[in-house]
C-alpha cells in the first residue's frame, strides 16, 4: 500500500496542483515566525503545500 504522503501528492496532482510538497513543522522552524503554522494551529505537525496554475 502507498504511504499517505504518496496518496495525498497523487490526489493533489490529479486535481491540477503542481508542485506539491509535504513537510514537518520542524523543517519550517528556522523560518520567520509567520512561516510557522503552529501560530494558527498549535497541534499542527505537518504541512501540505501546493500550487495551482493561474
TIMI-2910 file (N, C-alpha, C, CB; in pm, 1 decimal, decimal comma, always signed):
<rs>
+----------+----------+----------+----------+----------+----------+----------+----------+----------+----------+----------+----------+------+
!      n_x !      n_y !      n_z !     ca_x !     ca_y !     ca_z !      c_x !      c_y !      c_z !     cb_x !     cb_y !     cb_z ! resn !
+----------+----------+----------+----------+----------+----------+----------+----------+----------+----------+----------+----------+------+
!    +84,0 !   -118,3 !     +0,0 !     +0,0 !     +0,0 !     +0,0 !    +88,3 !   +124,3 !     +0,0 !    -95,5 !     +0,0 !   +121,7 !  Unk !
!    +45,8 !   +225,7 !    -75,9 !   +119,7 !   +352,1 !    -82,1 !   +107,9 !   +426,8 !    +49,6 !    +68,3 !   +439,7 !   -197,7 !  Unk !
!   +208,7 !   +506,5 !    +80,3 !   +205,8 !   +588,0 !   +201,4 !   +102,1 !   +699,0 !   +185,6 !   +346,0 !   +647,8 !   +231,4 !  Unk !
!    +59,8 !   +755,5 !   +296,5 !    -37,2 !   +864,8 !   +292,6 !    +20,6 !   +984,0 !   +216,8 !    -78,0 !   +906,6 !   +435,7 !  Unk !
!   +151,2 !  +1006,0 !   +228,4 !   +214,5 !  +1116,0 !   +156,0 !   +203,2 !  +1095,5 !     +4,8 !   +362,2 !  +1129,1 !   +197,0 !  Unk !
!   +228,7 !   +974,2 !    -40,2 !   +219,2 !   +942,2 !   -182,4 !    +75,9 !   +957,8 !   -230,7 !   +269,3 !   +799,7 !   -209,4 !  Unk !
!    -17,8 !   +910,8 !   -152,0 !   -158,8 !   +920,4 !   -190,9 !   -206,0 !  +1065,0 !   -197,4 !   -245,8 !   +842,2 !    -93,2 !  Unk !
!   -166,6 !  +1147,4 !    -98,1 !   -205,5 !  +1288,3 !    -98,7 !   -142,3 !  +1363,6 !   -215,7 !   -165,8 !  +1354,5 !    +33,3 !  Unk !
!    -14,8 !  +1336,6 !   -241,6 !    +54,0 !  +1401,1 !   -353,6 !    -11,8 !  +1363,4 !   -485,7 !   +202,9 !  +1362,2 !   -355,3 !  Unk !
!    -41,7 !  +1236,8 !   -502,8 !   -106,4 !  +1190,7 !   -626,5 !   -243,9 !  +1253,5 !   -644,1 !   -118,9 !  +1038,2 !   -626,7 !  Unk !
!   -319,9 !  +1261,3 !   -535,8 !   -452,5 !  +1322,3 !   -543,1 !   -442,9 !  +1469,2 !   -582,6 !   -525,3 !  +1308,6 !   -408,9 !  Unk !
!   -355,7 !  +1543,7 !   -514,9 !   -341,4 !  +1686,2 !   -545,9 !   -297,5 !  +1706,9 !   -690,2 !   -241,0 !  +1752,0 !   -450,6 !  Unk !
!   -203,4 !  +1626,0 !   -735,4 !   -154,9 !  +1640,6 !   -873,3 !   -262,6 !  +1601,9 !   -974,4 !    -29,4 !  +1554,8 !   -895,2 !  Unk !
!   -343,9 !  +1503,1 !   -941,4 !   -451,4 !  +1464,0 !  -1033,2 !   -557,6 !  +1573,1 !  -1045,1 !   -516,1 !  +1333,4 !   -986,4 !  Unk !
!   -563,3 !  +1660,6 !   -944,6 !   -657,6 !  +1772,5 !   -946,9 !   -594,7 !  +1900,3 !  -1003,2 !   -710,2 !  +1798,9 !   -806,5 !  Unk !
!   -471,0 !  +1890,6 !  -1052,1 !   -407,0 !  +2002,0 !  -1120,7 !   -299,7 !  +2075,6 !  -1042,5 !   -508,8 !  +2097,4 !  -1159,7 !  Unk !
!   -272,4 !  +2035,3 !   -920,7 !   -168,9 !  +2101,8 !   -841,6 !    -30,6 !  +2057,4 !   -888,1 !   -187,4 !  +2071,8 !   -691,1 !  Unk !
!    +60,9 !  +2154,1 !   -897,2 !   +198,6 !  +2122,7 !   -931,2 !   +283,0 !  +2245,3 !   -901,9 !   +212,3 !  +2078,7 !  -1080,2 !  Unk !
!   +372,9 !  +2241,5 !   -811,9 !   +423,5 !  +2128,5 !   -734,7 !   +338,7 !  +2101,9 !   -609,5 !   +568,5 !  +2153,8 !   -694,9 !  Unk !
!   +367,3 !  +1989,4 !   -547,0 !   +305,1 !  +1951,2 !   -421,1 !   +417,5 !  +1914,8 !   -325,2 !   +203,6 !  +1832,0 !   -439,8 !  Unk !
!   +410,7 !  +1965,5 !   -202,3 !   +513,0 !  +1934,6 !   -103,3 !   +451,2 !  +1901,7 !    +31,1 !   +609,8 !  +2050,6 !    -89,0 !  Unk !
!   +512,9 !  +1811,2 !   +102,5 !   +469,9 !  +1774,3 !   +237,5 !   +594,0 !  +1777,0 !   +325,5 !   +399,4 !  +1632,2 !   +240,6 !  Unk !
!   +583,8 !  +1844,3 !   +439,8 !   +696,9 !  +1853,5 !   +531,1 !   +647,5 !  +1860,5 !   +674,6 !   +783,8 !  +1975,7 !   +498,2 !  Unk !
!   +740,1 !  +1852,6 !   +766,0 !   +706,3 !  +1864,1 !   +907,8 !   +719,9 !  +2010,1 !   +951,4 !   +797,3 !  +1771,9 !   +994,5 !  Unk !
!   +656,1 !  +2044,8 !  +1061,5 !   +670,0 !  +2180,3 !  +1113,7 !   +812,6 !  +2204,7 !  +1162,1 !   +570,1 !  +2204,7 !  +1227,9 !  Unk !
!   +881,4 !  +2098,8 !  +1202,2 !  +1021,1 !  +2113,4 !  +1245,5 !  +1107,8 !  +2165,9 !  +1131,5 !  +1076,5 !  +1978,6 !  +1296,3 !  Unk !
!  +1081,4 !  +2122,2 !  +1010,7 !  +1158,6 !  +2168,3 !   +895,7 !  +1137,5 !  +2317,0 !   +868,8 !  +1121,3 !  +2087,8 !   +772,3 !  Unk !
!  +1026,9 !  +2372,5 !   +916,5 !   +996,9 !  +2513,9 !   +896,7 !  +1040,4 !  +2600,2 !  +1014,1 !   +849,7 !  +2532,0 !   +872,8 !  Unk !
!  +1094,7 !  +2540,5 !  +1116,9 !  +1124,4 !  +2613,2 !  +1240,4 !  +1236,1 !  +2717,0 !  +1225,7 !  +1161,6 !  +2515,5 !  +1348,0 !  Unk !
!  +1318,8 !  +2706,2 !  +1121,9 !  +1425,8 !  +2803,6 !  +1100,8 !  +1377,9 !  +2929,7 !  +1029,6 !  +1537,5 !  +2740,5 !  +1021,4 !  Unk !
!  +1253,5 !  +2928,3 !   +983,2 !  +1199,5 !  +3043,3 !   +912,0 !  +1145,8 !  +3149,1 !  +1006,6 !  +1090,5 !  +2999,4 !   +817,8 !  Unk !
!  +1090,8 !  +3253,3 !   +950,1 !  +1032,4 !  +3358,4 !  +1033,4 !   +908,7 !  +3305,4 !  +1106,3 !   +995,8 !  +3481,9 !   +947,4 !  Unk !
!   +872,0 !  +3368,0 !  +1216,9 !   +754,1 !  +3322,6 !  +1291,8 !   +627,7 !  +3313,7 !  +1206,8 !   +729,2 !  +3415,2 !  +1407,7 !  Unk !
!   +614,6 !  +3399,3 !  +1108,1 !   +495,4 !  +3396,0 !  +1023,2 !   +488,6 !  +3270,1 !   +936,7 !   +491,9 !  +3519,0 !   +934,5 !  Unk !
!   +600,1 !  +3199,6 !   +922,1 !   +602,5 !  +3076,4 !   +843,1 !   +569,9 !  +2953,2 !   +926,6 !   +738,1 !  +3059,2 !   +778,3 !  Unk !
!   +553,8 !  +2971,0 !  +1055,2 !   +528,0 !  +2858,3 !  +1144,9 !   +377,8 !  +2838,4 !  +1160,7 !   +594,4 !  +2881,1 !  +1282,9 !  Unk !
!   +323,7 !  +2730,5 !  +1104,3 !   +178,6 !  +2708,4 !  +1110,1 !   +126,8 !  +2685,5 !  +1252,1 !   +141,7 !  +2589,9 !  +1024,1 !  Unk !
!   +217,2 !  +2656,0 !  +1345,9 !   +174,0 !  +2634,4 !  +1484,3 !   +124,2 !  +2762,7 !  +1549,0 !   +287,9 !  +2576,6 !  +1566,6 !  Unk !
!   +151,5 !  +2878,1 !  +1486,4 !    +96,3 !  +3003,6 !  +1536,5 !    -55,2 !  +3007,0 !  +1519,1 !   +160,7 !  +3122,9 !  +1464,7 !  Unk !
!   -106,2 !  +2940,3 !  +1416,4 !   -250,4 !  +2933,7 !  +1392,1 !   -313,3 !  +2808,1 !  +1449,0 !   -278,3 !  +2941,2 !  +1244,6 !  Unk !
!   -242,7 !  +2696,9 !  +1435,1 !   -292,0 !  +2567,1 !  +1482,1 !   -182,7 !  +2501,9 !  +1566,2 !   -333,3 !  +2474,5 !  +1361,9 !  Unk !
!   -183,7 !  +2522,8 !  +1697,7 !    -74,1 !  +2474,9 !  +1783,0 !    -45,7 !  +2324,4 !  +1775,4 !   -104,0 !  +2510,1 !  +1923,8 !  Unk !
!   -143,5 !  +2244,1 !  +1742,6 !   -120,2 !  +2099,1 !  +1738,3 !    -70,8 !  +2050,0 !  +1601,8 !   -247,8 !  +2026,2 !  +1774,5 !  Unk !
!    -46,5 !  +2142,1 !  +1509,4 !     -0,1 !  +2105,4 !  +1375,2 !   +135,6 !  +2035,5 !  +1381,8 !     +9,0 !  +2230,2 !  +1285,3 !  Unk !
!   +149,4 !  +1927,8 !  +1305,0 !   +277,6 !  +1859,2 !  +1299,2 !   +329,9 !  +1845,3 !  +1156,5 !   +265,6 !  +1722,8 !  +1362,4 !  Unk !
!   +242,5 !  +1867,4 !  +1057,2 !   +282,0 !  +1856,1 !   +917,0 !   +216,5 !  +1966,8 !   +836,4 !   +244,0 !  +1717,9 !   +859,7 !  Unk !
!   +276,4 !  +1993,4 !   +720,3 !   +223,7 !  +2095,5 !   +630,8 !   +220,2 !  +2037,9 !   +489,8 !   +309,4 !  +2226,1 !   +636,5 !  Unk !
!   +110,1 !  +2060,8 !   +420,8 !    +97,7 !  +2024,9 !   +280,5 !    +87,0 !  +2155,8 !   +203,7 !    -26,6 !  +1930,5 !   +254,0 !  Unk !
!   +174,7 !  +2174,7 !   +106,8 !   +169,7 !  +2295,3 !    +25,2 !   +158,1 !  +2254,7 !   -122,1 !   +296,0 !  +2384,5 !    +49,2 !  Unk !
!    +89,9 !  +2339,2 !   -196,9 !    +74,3 !  +2310,1 !   -338,6 !    +45,2 !  +2439,3 !   -412,5 !    -38,0 !  +2206,5 !   -362,5 !  Unk !
!    +64,4 !  +2435,6 !   -542,3 !    +34,7 !  +2549,4 !   -628,2 !    -56,3 !  +2503,0 !   -741,4 !   +165,3 !  +2613,3 !   -684,1 !  Unk !
!   -147,0 !  +2590,3 !   -779,7 !   -235,3 !  +2563,3 !   -892,4 !   -206,3 !  +2664,2 !  -1003,2 !   -384,9 !  +2569,5 !   -849,1 !  Unk !
!   -210,9 !  +2620,7 !  -1127,6 !   -185,3 !  +2715,4 !  -1235,5 !   -293,4 !  +2822,3 !  -1239,6 !   -177,2 !  +2642,9 !  -1370,4 !  Unk !
!   -254,1 !  +2941,5 !  -1269,9 !   -346,7 !  +3053,6 !  -1271,1 !   -409,8 !  +3070,7 !  -1401,1 !   -280,4 !  +3177,8 !  -1233,4 !  Unk !
+----------+----------+----------+----------+----------+----------+----------+----------+----------+----------+----------+----------+------+
</rs>
